[in-house]
Amino acid sequence: MKYNFWLSLAVYLNLFTFNLFFTNCHRCGHHHIKDTIPAKVNLYGNEHPEISKKRYLQAAWQPIRIYFDFSTLDSQKTIDVNKREALKKIATNTKPMFESLLMVKRATTKLTVTDCPNSKATLSAEVKAGVDADLVIFPFFNAAYTGTSTEAAATHCLSDTVTNRPIAGYINYSIEAVDVQKANWLEYFTYLTFHEINHILVFNDYFGKRPNHLLIALEILFPKRKLLEPKLSTA
């Protein structure tokens, strides 16, 4: 297990995370997500593990590239189009914020994702063929959260065999929770999505029990204004 390294990363990363609980208390529902061990792939293809590890160690640190796959969201035709478009806007708004905070050692080939186990996500032809990204995220609505206090939940479904770094994950949103009539809805759900990406990277049930408690504690300690002048962390 290499999660001691990821814990260090997450603690550092969350120094810049928002204090959402001082203004609006959001609610994660990670008990909804099935506790399974993520699938693994080699970012460097079918090379011998030692060769892949050597290439990883020699690679340069670069800003993480996040790719949002909206295929599942686009297929949810029964959900209000305004909510679906709002979710795309939220993801687009969150992407540069997160990419400015974290650096990774990129693979030398395109990231190919052919499955996101236990997510019920529909994968686009683009991610199956390979995209220029370090993390693929599938955001979509989950009707199971209707009538509950859960606003969103997330975890990773695919990780790299060499580093254990998550390279694909999904975020489930409550249909009821995404309220575009709310005055500050874009800011609120941008920070919520930022929080959920942290769950994809490390704070999830595969990492340990009650992952949200530690993440929330960090967010309460460090106000969201820290995000205004982000520094780069490496992973």
N, C-alpha and C positions, 0 to 999 in steps of 0.2 A: 504493500500500500504506500502511495506517495502523497497521502492527503495531509501530512504534516506540512509539506511544502505549500499545498493549496490553502491550508488554514492561514499560513503566514501571508499569502497573497490576499486572501479575502479580508483579513484584519486591516491590512494596509489600504486596500481598495476602499473599504468602507469608512476610512477617515474622511472621504470626500462625499459620502452618501448623505442623503437628506434626513432631516428630522421631521418626517411627515406626521409623527404622532403628536407634535406640539400644536398642529393646526387642524389636521384632518386624520382621524384614525382609520387606516385601511386594514382590511382583514384578509389574510392569506388562508387558503384551505388546503394545506398539503396533506391532510388526512384523506382527501379525495383521491390522491395519486397512489397508484399501486406501487408498493415497495419492491422493486425488482433491480437486479444488477444490470447496468447498461451494457449494450453490445459494444464490442471493440473492433476498430479497424486500424490498419497501419497507414499513417498519412503518407508514407513514402513508398506505398505499393507493396509488392510481394518480395521485398528484400529480406535478407537475413536480419534479425533483430539488432545484432551488434552493428551492422552497417547503418541501419536506420538511426540508431542511437548516436553513432559518430557524426552522421550528417546533421542531426538535431543539435548536437553540442557545438558544431562549427557554424551554425546558422546565426545570422544577425538578428538583434531585437528590432521589431517593427510594430507600429500600431496595429491593434487587432482590427480585422475586417469582419463586420457582421452582415449576414445576408438574411433578410426576412422573406420567407416563402409564404405567400398569401393564398396558395392553392386551396387549402381547406376552407379558409375564410370566404373565398370567392364562391365556393360550392354551397355555402349556407344561405341559399336564396330565400328561405322562409324568414330570415332575420332582417329587420329594417335596414335598408340600404344605407341610411344615414349612420347607423351604428357601425356597419361594416367599414364604411369609408372613414369614420372617426378612428377606428382601430388602426387602420393603415396610417393615418396621420400621426397617431400616438407613436407607433413604431418608428416612423420616419423621423419624428422629433427626438426620440430617445437615442437613435443610432449614433449621431455624431458626438453626443455627450459621452456615451460609453467608450466610443472609439478613441476619444481624446485622453482617456484615463488609463488605458491598459495596453501593454505591449506583449507580444508573443514572438516565438521563433516560428516563422511560417514554413509550411511545407513547400517543396519546389514544384509541386504539381497542383492542379486544381482539386478542390475539396469535393469529393463525390459522396453523396448520401443516397443510398438505395432503400433505406428503411429507417423508421424511427419507432422502434418497438414499444408497444403498450401505450402509444399516444393517440391512436386513431387519426393520425395526420395523413393527409393526401399529399404526396410529393410531386412537385412539378418536374417537367422534363428537364428543366435547366439544372436542378440540383442533382438529378440522376446522372446527367451527362458530366457535371462538374462545374463549379463556380469558383471565382477568385475570392475566396473567403476563408476565414479561420474558425468561424462559428456560424452555423445555420440554425435559425430559430423559426418555429412554426407557431404563429399566433392565431388563435381562433376561439370562438365562443363554445361554452359547454352548458347545455341545457340542464345538466344535473345540479348546477349551482342555484337554479331558480328556487326561490322560497327559502334560501339559506342566507347566512350572513357573509358567506364567502364572496370576495370580489375577484380574486385571481389565484392561481396556483401554477407552479412551474417546476420542472426538473430537467435533467439531461437524459438523453436516450442513447447517445453514442459517444465514445471516448477513444482517444488514441492509445494504441498498445504500448508505445514507447514512453510517453510522458504521463499517461492517465488523464490528460487534459480533455475536458468535454469539448466536443466539436459539433454536436447537434443537440437540440433540446426543444421543448415546446412550452408555450404559455397558454393556459386555459383562462378565459375571462367569463365572468357572469354576464348574461345578457341584460339583466335588470340593473346591474351596477354601473354599466357604461351609460351615463346620463349626459348627453350633449347639451342639455338645457342648463346644466350647472355652470355658474359663471366662470369658474376656474377649472373646468373639466380637462382641458388640454394639459395644463401644468400638473394637475393632480394625477392624471393617469400616466403622464410621462414619468413622474417619479415612482409611481407604482410599478411601471414596466422596468424601470431601472432596478428597482428592488427585486423584481422577479428574475431578471437576468443574473443577479447575484445568486439566486437559488439554482439556476441552471449551472453556474460555474462551480459552486461548492456547497452552498448551504441547502442541502437536500437530504432526504432520508437515507440515501446511500452513504452520505458522509457521516451521519450520526443522528441520534434521536433528538426530537424537538429542535430542528435546525432553525426555525423561525425565531425562537426565543433569543438566541445569540445575535442574529442579524438585527432584530429589533432593538436590542440593547445597544448595539453599536450605533444605530441610527439615532437613538435618543441622545446619545452622548455627543454626536457630532452633527451640528446643524447643516441644513442643505445649502446655505450660502457658501460653504466650502467648495461647492461645485463651480462657482463662478471663476475661480482661478485654479483649475485642475493641474496636477502634476502627473507624470507618467509613472506607472508601476510596471514591473516586468513579471512575466509568467512563462 
